[in-house]
Amino acid sequence: MALKNRENIRDWWWTGRDSTISDLPAAVLAWQGSNPAAEKLNHTIGLHVAKWQNPRPAEPIARIEFQSSMQHGAPFLVGVTLE
């Protein structure tokens, strides 16, 4: 699965310059809230859920890797659910 900024991932800080924190075509907002750092700047934070269909369901998934061409990106994975 390719992760694409503003398609199925985005910065988890919402500054208000964007349309909305939940405005992603290939992901849904799972959680929205705040923390002391965000409150100090009057920002919102949020996490999104993106679904991925294993193209080879008979083969077990051995690992998940992040690769980025961004210099300052820091993607993180909060959780995985298997069906």
Phi, psi and omega per residue, in radians:
M1 nan 2.278 3.071
A2 -1.601 2.271 3.064
L3 -1.615 2.218 -3.089
K4 -2.199 2.213 3.140
N5 -1.014 2.322 3.135
R6 1.191 0.203 3.001
E7 -1.978 -1.041 3.100
N8 -2.216 0.020 3.010
I9 -2.492 2.839 3.056
R10 -2.848 2.951 3.029
D11 -1.016 2.389 -3.097
W12 -1.417 -0.085 3.015
W13 -1.687 2.261 3.078
W14 -1.944 2.081 -3.054
T15 -1.657 -0.135 -3.107
G16 1.679 -0.215 3.100
R17 -1.313 -0.461 3.105
D18 -1.441 2.967 -3.123
S19 -1.110 -1.071 3.032
T20 -2.647 2.810 3.130
I21 -1.206 -0.433 -3.075
S22 -1.636 0.075 -3.028
D23 -1.455 1.303 3.060
L24 -2.230 2.312 -3.091
P25 -1.261 -0.427 -3.053
A26 -2.148 0.454 3.080
A27 -2.728 2.786 3.123
V28 -2.106 2.605 3.106
L29 -1.224 2.149 -3.138
A30 -1.732 -0.558 -3.108
W31 -2.685 2.446 3.067
Q32 -2.383 2.375 -3.114
G33 -2.926 -2.554 -3.087
S34 -2.672 2.955 2.980
N35 -2.559 2.985 -3.083
P36 -0.985 -0.685 -3.136
A37 -1.163 -0.732 3.119
A38 -1.175 -0.711 3.133
E39 -1.080 -0.686 -3.128
K40 -1.055 -0.589 -3.132
L41 -1.704 0.043 -3.101
N42 1.050 0.745 3.127
H43 -1.955 2.964 3.073
T44 -2.089 2.616 3.031
I45 -2.115 2.709 -3.138
G46 -2.820 2.737 3.107
L47 -2.119 2.506 -3.108
H48 -1.995 2.752 3.053
V49 -1.978 2.219 3.044
A50 -2.093 2.307 3.135
K51 -1.630 2.563 3.129
W52 -2.395 2.308 3.098
Q53 -1.743 2.115 3.123
N54 -1.122 2.076 -3.131
P55 -1.239 -0.258 3.100
R56 -2.252 1.265 -3.024
P57 -1.088 -0.347 3.119
A58 -1.339 -0.286 3.141
E59 -1.738 2.294 3.124
P60 -1.199 2.600 3.076
I61 -1.441 2.079 -3.075
A62 -1.572 -0.519 -3.114
R63 -2.838 2.835 3.045
I64 -2.159 2.203 -3.111
E65 -2.091 2.514 2.998
F66 -1.887 2.264 3.012
Q67 -2.276 2.356 -3.083
S68 -2.374 2.480 3.031
S69 -1.658 0.003 3.123
M70 -1.433 2.528 3.124
Q71 -1.430 -0.544 -3.047
H72 -2.022 0.200 3.134
G73 -1.321 2.583 3.098
A74 -2.465 1.224 -3.136
P75 -1.147 2.567 3.078
F76 -2.475 2.649 -3.121
L77 -1.919 2.178 -3.116
V78 -1.569 -0.675 -3.112
G79 -2.903 2.854 3.115
V80 -2.353 2.339 3.055
T81 -2.119 2.315 3.118
L82 -1.866 2.458 3.080
E83 -2.086 nan nan
